[in-house]
Amino acid sequence: MLDFITQHRSIRRYKADPVPEALLTEILEAGIRASSSGNMQSYSIIITRDAALRQRLLEPHMQQRMVVEAPVLLTFCADFNRMRRWLAINEAADGFDNFMSFMVAAIDAVLVSQNVALAAEAHGLGICYMGSTLANGDQIGEILELPTAVFPVVGFSLGYPDESPNLRDRLPLDGLIHQETYQQYSDERIADIYRERETKGWKRYMSVPRLRKLVEESDVQNLAQLYSELKYSRESHQQFSQTVLTYLQKQGFMENGG
Ligand SMILES: Cc1cc2nc3c(=O)[nH]c(=O)nc-3n(C[C@H](O)[C@H](O)[C@H](O)COP(=O)(O)O)c2cc1C
């Protein structure tokens, strides 16, 4: 198992071979063994194989080709709809229409998604998460016909890999952990932790012609600036925040008693 975990790389190119139904079921059965808050399993997993539906999802997924090229797309949703229906049938009180409930359900959805991802990789399949699931969750939710109390949190493409990318670097472990309590970082320590990333990451982005062109047309000088000015700008993050907050309201997760 540790081999599979340590060999993980996101796969963005897939063979056309379908994922057999029985295999997918086995993977999902393993996935739902993930811990979940109160064992409520407040998530739903949407399996999208239909080509026409995936074509419609391409735009909100920001034109990422794997949406249409991988045979399967999995969308993991925070879901209190099912649980709340069960409560109603049993004349039980229902306090799951607030932000806390969303967080609980979102954590469940993320945990199950990673279990499914690992189970899939253990069977020789590849996955790649797509942040567009959350960022454009409102459009994706509409296409997937999500009812109230359901919200798309994470999603990934799934299929047989048609590429074998190198392992991506990670920040060094000792830069990520804190013994007993949080230890503040000095500037020197930050520089140490990010040193390798700064060179490797920059080289990697510069090797992609589209990104290189973007950088050359901007005044971005280093990887840190590339991250915060080109990849994840303040403006785009604020826009996506607004989208998420508005959709959370629409999906009934914002009755916060204020
Ligand atoms: C929540 C989340 C969203 C992501 N979104 C995207 C995405 O939209 N497109 C993409 O190509 N990769 C996406 N990734 C994959 C990351 O870029 C990838 O995990 C990271 O660069 C490390 O590479 P590795 O998974 O190959 O080790 C996402 C990963 C996560 C966890």
The ligand as an SDF file (V2000), in Angstrom:
LIG
                    3D

 31 33  0  0  0  0  0  0  0  0999 V2000
   -8.2620   19.7750   -4.8530 C   0  0  0  0  0  0  0  0  0  0  0  0
   -7.3040   19.6230   -6.0070 C   0  0  0  0  0  0  0  0  0  0  0  0
   -7.5710   20.2640   -7.1970 C   0  0  0  0  0  0  0  0  0  0  0  0
   -6.7420   20.0760   -8.3000 C   0  0  0  0  0  0  0  0  0  0  0  0
   -7.0700   20.6630   -9.4850 N   0  0  0  0  0  0  0  0  0  0  0  0
   -6.3720   20.3770  -10.5890 C   0  0  0  0  0  0  0  0  0  0  0  0
   -6.8210   20.8420  -11.8500 C   0  0  0  0  0  0  0  0  0  0  0  0
   -7.8380   21.5320  -11.9640 O   0  0  0  0  0  0  0  0  0  0  0  0
   -6.0950   20.4940  -12.9460 N   0  0  0  0  0  0  0  0  0  0  0  0
   -4.9870   19.7180  -12.8750 C   0  0  0  0  0  0  0  0  0  0  0  0
   -4.4000   19.4250  -13.9150 O   0  0  0  0  0  0  0  0  0  0  0  0
   -4.5310   19.2500  -11.6830 N   0  0  0  0  0  0  0  0  0  0  0  0
   -5.2160   19.5460  -10.5460 C   0  0  0  0  0  0  0  0  0  0  0  0
   -4.8200   19.0340   -9.3400 N   0  0  0  0  0  0  0  0  0  0  0  0
   -3.6450   18.1580   -9.2600 C   0  0  0  0  0  0  0  0  0  0  0  0
   -2.4520   18.8700   -8.6530 C   0  0  0  0  0  0  0  0  0  0  0  0
   -1.9410   19.7920   -9.5670 O   0  0  0  0  0  0  0  0  0  0  0  0
   -1.4120   17.8030   -8.2850 C   0  0  0  0  0  0  0  0  0  0  0  0
   -1.9340   16.9340   -7.3140 O   0  0  0  0  0  0  0  0  0  0  0  0
   -0.1310   18.4360   -7.7420 C   0  0  0  0  0  0  0  0  0  0  0  0
    0.4820   19.2490   -8.7110 O   0  0  0  0  0  0  0  0  0  0  0  0
    0.8800   17.3730   -7.3230 C   0  0  0  0  0  0  0  0  0  0  0  0
    1.1290   16.5000   -8.4050 O   0  0  0  0  0  0  0  0  0  0  0  0
    0.9070   14.9330   -8.2740 P   0  0  0  0  0  0  0  0  0  0  0  0
   -0.5370   14.6990   -7.8980 O   0  0  0  0  0  0  0  0  0  0  0  0
    1.2200   14.3650   -9.6350 O   0  0  0  0  0  0  0  0  0  0  0  0
    1.8500   14.4570   -7.2300 O   0  0  0  0  0  0  0  0  0  0  0  0
   -5.6040   19.2460   -8.2050 C   0  0  0  0  0  0  0  0  0  0  0  0
   -5.3270   18.6200   -6.9880 C   0  0  0  0  0  0  0  0  0  0  0  0
   -6.1610   18.7950   -5.9040 C   0  0  0  0  0  0  0  0  0  0  0  0
   -5.8680   18.0720   -4.6120 C   0  0  0  0  0  0  0  0  0  0  0  0
  1  2  1  0
  2  3  1  0
  2 30  2  0
  3  4  2  0
  4  5  1  0
  4 28  1  0
  5  6  2  0
  6  7  1  0
  6 13  1  0
  7  8  2  0
  7  9  1  0
  9 10  1  0
 10 11  2  0
 10 12  1  0
 12 13  2  0
 13 14  1  0
 14 15  1  0
 14 28  1  0
 15 16  1  0
 16 17  1  0
 16 18  1  0
 18 19  1  0
 18 20  1  0
 20 21  1  0
 20 22  1  0
 22 23  1  0
 23 24  1  0
 24 25  2  0
 24 26  1  0
 24 27  1  0
 28 29  2  0
 29 30  1  0
 30 31  1  0
M  END
$$$$
